[in-house]
């Protein structure tokens, strides 16, 4: 797997801003229960989920400050998807989701801010901003450095760096850790359990 395998992502509604969270061994119901998600409906396909997420987005001044999330089973994991979201990279979500298992999540917003997290049973193994992939934290910040270079992260000094492939590299790194390849087809054909979860 490498960054180029995820070039399709730029053509999806999620390219505006997204959060992808993969949790191993939990079904959709349990994953949503752990984050306080209220299930509302089911939607078939990425376009339909994106419509649900945008209509339920917690815009400033809106009374309902819960974030829309779509849950999908995928190869022994549950994928939690957010349009323009960030919950999956927050400690409040990661800790309960990872209890007794592991979670890999990544996020990017419309301003280009991004985050990658790998947590195992409440312990953050790796966390970094893909734009600044040389600045890593966690209990094993350097354990995947060779893999990161192989999948497409540019780890040269900042003034020499080309960050244009970082989103694709982030998907590829998540695939390395989970064995799950997220494809345009898998997102376009999935049936999403649509829910809303509290931001705080």
N, C-alpha and C positions, 0 to 999 in steps of 0.2 A: 504494500500500500504506500502511496505517496500523495503529495499535495495535488498533483494533476488529476488524480482519480476523482476529485471533488470539484472540478471546474463547473459542473452542472449547477452547483448551489447558487452561483451568481444570478441565475435566471429565475429564482423562486421568490415568492413573497417574503420569505424569511431573510433575504439578503438585506432588507431594511434594518433588521435587528432581530436577534433570536437568542434563545437559550435551549441547548440540548442536554438532557440529563439521562444517563443510562444507569439503572440500578439492577444488580444481578439477583435472580432468584425470587423476586417478588412479583406477584401478579398486579394488574392495574389497580384493583380495589385496595390492596394492602399498601401499595405505593402512595396512592392518593390519601388513604386514611392517615398515614404517618405524617403527612404535611398539612393535615387539616382541610383537605380538599372536599368540596361539596360537588357531587356529580349532578349534572344538569341535563345532559342530552348526549346523543351520539351523532357524529357527523362522518360521512364517507368522503375521503379525499382531502388533500392538503388545502385546496382552494376553499372548501367548505369549512375546514377548521380555521383557516386564516380569517374568513369572514366572521365566524363566531368570536375569535380572539379580538379582532378589531372592534366589533360592536360592544364587547365587554371590557375594553381596555380602561384601566383606572385613570382617566384623564384628570388633570388638576381641577379641583372643585367638585368632582363627582362624589356622591355620597358613598358609593360602593368602592372601597379601596382594596378589592381583591383582584388577583391576577388570573387571567384565563390560562388554563393548562390543558393540553391534550395528551392522553395516555394511550400507548399502543404496545402490545406484546411483540417482542422482536428477538428471536433466536435465544430464548432462555433469559432474556432481560426484559425490563419494561423501559420504554423510551417515554420520557416526559418532555413535551415540546411546548415552548412558549414563543409567541410572536412578540418581538420587541421586549422580551422579558429578561429577568436576571435572577429569579428566585433560586434556581438550581445551583448557583454558585455562592449562595449565602450560607453561613454557618447554621442558621436556624433551620434550613432545609436539609443540608448535608448530614448533620449529625443524626437526626432520627432516621433518615433514609438509609444510612450506611450501617446502622446497628446490626451486627451479625453478618454483614455482607460488605459489598464495596460499591462505590458510586464514582462514575466519571462524568464530569459535566464541563460544558464550555459555553461561553456567551460572548456576544459582540453587540454593541448598540449603534445607533445611527451616527454617533459622533466618533466611532472607531475605537472606543474603549472596549477592552476585552479581558477575559479571564479564563484560565483552565484550572480545573481542580480534580485531584484523584484522592479520595478518602476511603480508608478501609476501617470498618468498625469504629468509627469516631475519631480516627487518627488521620490527619492530613499528611499523605505521603508526598504530594507534589502540588504546588500552586504557583502560578506565574501569569503574567500578562503576555500573550503571544506577540504583541508588538515589541516587548522587551524580554524576549525569551532567554536572554543571558542572566536575568535577575530572577532567580527561583528560590522558593522557600519550601518548607516541609521537612519531614524526617528523612527523606531520600531525594534531595534536590538534584543530585547529579547521576542517579542510577539509570536514567533514560537518555543521557546526553547523546550517546551514539545513535540511538533510534531517532531522536529529534532531528539530528543532522540528516539522517537517511530519508526521513519522510518529507523534508523540505524546509525546515527552519533555517533561516540565515542567522548564524551565530557570530558573524564578524562584528567588529566594533561598530557602534551605532552610526557613525558618520559614513561607513562603507556599506551599510546594510540595505537590502532590498526587501521590504516587508510585504510585498504584494501577494505572496503565496501563503501568508500566515494562516488564513482561515482554512484553506485546504489542508495545510500541514496539521492544523489542530484537529480536524476530523480524522486525518490519518493516524495521528497519535492516539486518539480515542479508540480507533479500530484496533490498533496494536494491543492496547490494554484489555479490550473487551472481546475481541474476535468478532464484533458486530460491524458489518459494513452498512452504513446508512446510504441508501440510494434514492434517486429521484423517484423511481418506480415504487419503492417501499413506502415513501411518504405520500405519493399520489394515490395509491390504492388502499391505504390503511383505513380502517374504521377507528375513529378517535373517540375515546371516552372523554367528553368535554366537561371540565370542572372549573371551579374558581377556588383559589387558595388565598388565605390572608397574607398580605405583604409583611406584616409584623406580628 
